[in-house]
Amino acid sequence: MRSYKFRLYPSKIQERLFNYHIWLSKELWNELLEVNKKKYEEERRFFSKEEMQLMVKNTELYSQTAQVVSHRLYNAIWRTVKLRKQGTEYGFPRFKSFDRMKSLNYPQSGFILGEKLKVTPFGDISIKKHRKIKEIIKTLTLKREASGKWFAIFCVQEEKRPPKENKGEKVGIDLGLTNFAVLSNGKVIVNPRYFRKHEKHLASLQKRLSRCKKDSKNRKKAKLKVAVEHERISNCRSDFHHKLSHELVNSYSFIALEALKSKEMAEHNFGKSIHDAGWNMFANMFVYKAEGAGCEIVFVNPRNTSKECNCCGTVVAKTLSDRIHECPICGLRIDRDVNAARNILNRATAGTAGSNASGDETAVSSRKEEATDSSGGSSRNYFKSIF
């Protein structure tokens, strides 16, 4: 399955109708949540999926769109129940405001894609089709961004194609903040720091927003400007990730990366810089692009990759300010990040590539192989737990 995202250009009447249906979805969600809470207080149980489906009949929403709202709420409630039984702290579904409801879903029918996008009950909507969809379209989601722009997201079922032949070399990549990435062959990719570049302008826009009176027209205008600036930063970062990941998976046949827990790292130090780099987004792009490019992606345990000598294996203590690796045993003197990238590649290629060949190092292949990690579980499950 693959998704395609296209920009929509609805007329003013269509846009008002879009927003009205978003408002209806919000009201439906809140009503269903309210009756479920009352049901639990009275009978100590929630409504079943079938009961909730019956409740959403005869609404102004398209029938399948209304069903998706009920299914999402049902899944959210039971996900909370399941996680709380496991001892995990997890919040109960909340009542939504208009700004928190952002999409309309068409899981099976109600839309036709031609020169324009015909959607029930909005009619023909102008769409920018920047590429062709040759496969079978399964679902449609109409999404409203915070900037006020509308997009159509098609979920497409693609036929399995044999991977391309890739005769590139093997490489390890160390992701960082001083440089975005350093490759084991010595190539350095500079960190663009898009948020830092726009930080002052964004701060001034947010200052204007905070000074505006609540619920005023000026506040809505200021809020929109802040959203547009955030979208600009996000688009720059996404464009950088897409271009770089495309170049790398087509240049190399085997790429080794660290399985970084960036969310946990950001909670301790350098949170703003870590989120600005977007390591998880970059890793996810690698995974879905690699198979079609004939490239294999492996994730390894990041422990001591910067401290360990890639020649003799000696662990050399370092602080973050130490940018050069000097080994007292073998005398190797090399850039800290290049040393880390070579260690990552060594761990991924030790023994059989794609398996847990280095003891406690966990590796995950982008190909559909059921390798086993050191904890005895599936490597794919380990990857999902991280990203």
Buried (B, 14 or more C-beta within 10 A) or exposed (E): EEEBEBEBEBEEEBBEBBBEBBEBBBBBBBBBBEBBBEBEEEEEEBBEBEBBBEBBEEBEBBBBBBBBBBBBBBEBBEEBEEEEEEEEEEEEBEEBEEEEBBBBBBBEEBBEBEEBBBBBEBBBBEBEBEEEBEBEBEBBBBBBBBBEBBBBBBBBEEEEEEBEEBEBEBBBBBBBBEBBBBBBBEBBBEBBBBBEEBBEEBEEBBEBBEEBEEEEEEBEEBBBBBBBBBBBBBEBBBEBBBEBBBEBBBBBBBBBBBBBBBBEBBEEEEEEBBBBBBBBBBBBBBBEBBBBBBBBBBBBBBEEBBBBBBBEEEEBEBEEEEEEBBBEEEEBEBBBBBBBBBBBBBBBBBEEBBBBBBEEBBBBBBBEEEBEBBEEEBBBEBBEEBB
